[in-house]
Amino acid sequence: MIGTILWAVIGGIVLGVLARLILPGRQNISVLATVVVGILAAFLGSLVATWIGVGRTNGVDWIRHGIQLLFAIVGVYITAQVSSRRGGRSGAAMR
């Protein structure tokens, strides 16, 4: 149980950081938000991969990891957009 939680956190960190590196521009979200998005992406990506039948394969589960990374990219993007809107300054007000 503790091993599963530890790997989820490590995987969440890796997925969140990769998603932030892949997305262009700066994402004004905290490290904690990045990790939480990564953990959720790992969980949802694993569920989807299992659902479509590629959750467990022989060797490295590249398809599952790709799905998880896609979820992380989308999650970081959405979190950054929501976070920037809560800042109180819109793009029009900054001109």
Backbone as numpy.savetxt, mean C-alpha at the origin, in Angstrom:
# Nx Ny Nz CAx CAy CAz Cx Cy Cz
1.25 -16.87 15.54 0.42 -15.67 15.54 1.30 -14.41 15.54
2.29 -14.36 16.43 3.15 -13.19 16.48 4.00 -13.10 15.21
4.42 -14.26 14.70 5.18 -14.27 13.45 4.37 -13.72 12.30
3.09 -14.05 12.24 2.21 -13.55 11.18 2.07 -12.03 11.27
1.89 -11.54 12.48 1.76 -10.09 12.67 3.06 -9.39 12.30
4.17 -9.96 12.72 5.48 -9.37 12.40 5.71 -9.32 10.90
5.41 -10.40 10.20 5.59 -10.41 8.74 4.63 -9.46 8.05
3.42 -9.29 8.61 2.47 -8.33 8.04 3.01 -6.91 8.16
3.61 -6.59 9.30 4.17 -5.26 9.49 5.37 -5.05 8.57
6.26 -6.04 8.49 7.43 -5.92 7.61 6.98 -5.80 6.15
6.04 -6.65 5.75 5.51 -6.57 4.39 4.82 -5.24 4.13
4.10 -4.73 5.12 3.44 -3.43 4.98 4.42 -2.30 4.80
5.52 -2.36 5.55 6.56 -1.34 5.40 7.13 -1.38 3.99
7.48 -2.58 3.54 8.08 -2.74 2.21 7.11 -2.29 1.12
5.86 -2.74 1.20 4.88 -2.37 0.17 4.61 -0.88 0.17
4.47 -0.29 1.35 4.21 1.15 1.43 5.35 1.98 0.87
6.57 1.60 1.22 7.74 2.34 0.71 7.87 2.17 -0.80
7.68 0.96 -1.30 7.73 0.75 -2.76 6.67 1.56 -3.47
5.47 1.59 -2.91 4.38 2.36 -3.54 4.73 3.84 -3.58
5.32 4.37 -2.49 5.69 5.78 -2.47 6.81 6.07 -3.46
7.72 5.11 -3.66 8.81 5.30 -4.62 8.30 5.26 -6.06
7.30 4.43 -6.31 6.76 4.29 -7.66 5.90 5.49 -8.05
5.12 6.01 -7.11 4.25 7.15 -7.41 5.08 8.40 -7.67
4.76 9.15 -8.71 5.51 10.37 -8.97 5.12 11.48 -7.98
6.02 12.38 -7.75 5.73 13.51 -6.87 5.89 13.15 -5.40
5.50 14.10 -4.57 5.63 13.93 -3.13 4.28 13.59 -2.53
4.27 12.62 -1.64 3.06 12.25 -0.92 3.20 12.74 0.52
2.36 13.66 0.91 2.41 14.19 2.26 1.60 13.33 3.21
2.07 12.12 3.47 1.43 11.26 4.44 2.50 10.77 5.41
2.06 10.42 6.58 3.01 10.00 7.62 3.54 8.60 7.35
4.59 8.27 8.06 5.16 6.93 7.97 4.15 5.91 8.48
3.44 6.24 9.54 2.42 5.34 10.08 1.33 5.07 9.05
0.88 6.11 8.35 -0.13 5.93 7.31 0.39 5.06 6.19
1.65 5.24 5.83 2.28 4.41 4.80 2.28 2.94 5.20
2.65 2.67 6.44 2.70 1.28 6.93 1.30 0.69 6.99
0.33 1.45 7.48 -1.05 0.94 7.58 -1.60 0.63 6.19
-1.36 1.53 5.24 -1.80 1.27 3.86 -1.11 0.03 3.31
0.17 -0.13 3.59 0.90 -1.31 3.13 0.36 -2.60 3.72
0.04 -2.58 5.02 -0.52 -3.78 5.67 -1.87 -4.12 5.07
-2.72 -3.11 4.89 -4.03 -3.36 4.26 -3.88 -3.87 2.83
-2.92 -3.32 2.10 -2.67 -3.77 0.73 -2.21 -5.22 0.71
-1.35 -5.60 1.65 -0.88 -6.98 1.72 -2.05 -7.92 2.00
-2.91 -7.53 2.92 -4.07 -8.35 3.27 -5.05 -8.47 2.10
-5.43 -7.33 1.52 -6.38 -7.35 0.41 -5.81 -8.03 -0.83
-4.53 -7.79 -1.10 -3.88 -8.44 -2.24 -3.84 -9.95 -2.09
-3.59 -10.42 -0.87 -3.58 -11.86 -0.63 -4.97 -12.46 -0.81
-5.99 -11.73 -0.33 -7.37 -12.21 -0.50 -7.74 -12.32 -1.98
-7.42 -11.28 -2.74 -7.74 -11.29 -4.18 -6.96 -12.38 -4.89
-5.68 -12.53 -4.56 -4.86 -13.56 -5.21 -5.41 -14.96 -4.91
-5.81 -15.19 -3.68 -6.41 -16.48 -3.33 -7.73 -16.68 -4.07
-8.51 -15.61 -4.16 -9.81 -15.69 -4.82 -9.68 -16.04 -6.30
-8.63 -15.51 -6.98 -8.46 -15.82 -8.40 -7.58 -17.05 -8.63
-7.10 -17.65 -7.55 -6.38 -18.92 -7.67 -4.88 -18.84 -7.79
-4.29 -17.69 -7.47 -2.83 -17.56 -7.56 -2.21 -17.20 -6.22
-2.92 -17.46 -5.15 -2.43 -17.11 -3.82 -1.25 -17.95 -3.37
-1.24 -19.20 -3.76 -0.13 -20.10 -3.41 0.34 -20.80 -4.67
1.59 -20.59 -5.01 2.18 -21.24 -6.17 3.49 -21.88 -5.77
4.08 -22.66 -6.64 5.40 -23.21 -6.39 6.43 -22.09 -6.56
7.29 -21.92 -5.59 8.30 -20.87 -5.67 7.77 -19.57 -5.10
8.29 -18.46 -5.63 7.89 -17.14 -5.16 6.56 -16.77 -5.80
5.67 -16.22 -4.99 4.33 -15.85 -5.46 4.36 -14.45 -6.08
4.96 -14.32 -7.25 5.14 -13.02 -7.88 3.82 -12.36 -8.23
2.86 -13.14 -8.67 1.56 -12.56 -9.04 0.88 -11.98 -7.80
0.92 -12.71 -6.70 0.32 -12.22 -5.44 1.01 -10.94 -5.00
2.34 -10.92 -5.06 3.07 -9.73 -4.65 2.77 -8.54 -5.57
2.61 -8.80 -6.85 2.24 -7.73 -7.78 0.87 -7.15 -7.47
-0.08 -8.02 -7.14 -1.42 -7.56 -6.76 -1.34 -6.73 -5.49
-0.56 -7.19 -4.52 -0.40 -6.44 -3.28 0.21 -5.07 -3.55
1.21 -5.02 -4.42 1.84 -3.74 -4.74 0.86 -2.80 -5.44
0.03 -3.32 -6.32 -0.99 -2.48 -6.97 -1.94 -1.89 -5.94
-2.37 -2.71 -4.97 -3.23 -2.21 -3.91 -2.51 -1.14 -3.09
-1.22 -1.34 -2.83 -0.45 -0.36 -2.06 -0.33 0.96 -2.82
-0.08 0.90 -4.12 0.03 2.12 -4.92 -1.28 2.89 -4.89
-2.37 2.19 -5.12 -3.68 2.85 -5.10 -3.98 3.41 -3.71
-3.66 2.64 -2.68 -3.92 3.08 -1.31 -3.11 4.30 -0.93
-1.83 4.34 -1.28 -0.99 5.50 -0.98 -1.49 6.71 -1.75
-1.87 6.52 -3.00 -2.38 7.63 -3.80 -3.65 8.22 -3.17
-4.60 7.35 -2.82 -5.85 7.82 -2.23 -5.59 8.51 -0.89
-4.73 7.91 -0.06 -4.41 8.50 1.24 -3.76 9.86 1.08
-2.87 10.00 0.11 -2.22 11.29 -0.13 -3.23 12.33 -0.61
-4.16 11.94 -1.46 -5.18 12.87 -1.94 -6.09 13.34 -0.82
-6.53 12.39 0.01 -7.41 12.74 1.14 -6.65 13.61 2.13
-5.41 13.28 2.38 -4.58 14.04 3.31 -4.35 15.47 2.83
-4.14 15.66 1.54 -3.90 17.00 1.01 -5.16 17.85 1.06
-6.32 17.23 0.92 -7.58 17.98 0.98 -7.90 18.41 2.40
-7.46 17.63 3.38 -7.72 17.98 4.78 -6.81 19.10 5.25
-5.78 19.40 4.48 -4.84 20.44 4.86 -5.46 21.84 4.88
-6.62 22.00 4.26 -7.31 23.28 4.28 -6.95 24.19 3.12
-5.95 23.83 2.34 -5.54 24.67 1.21 -5.73 23.88 -0.07
-6.55 24.36 -0.93 -6.78 23.69 -2.21 -5.79 24.21 -3.23
-5.71 23.57 -4.36 -4.82 23.99 -5.42 -5.14 25.38 -5.93
-6.44 25.76 -5.96 -6.84 27.07 -6.44 -6.42 28.17 -5.46
-6.42 27.88 -4.18 -6.08 28.88 -3.17 -4.58 29.16 -3.16
-3.79 28.24 -3.67 -2.34 28.39 -3.64 -1.82 29.22 -4.81
-2.64 29.53 -5.80 -2.19 30.27 -6.99 -2.02 31.71 -6.73
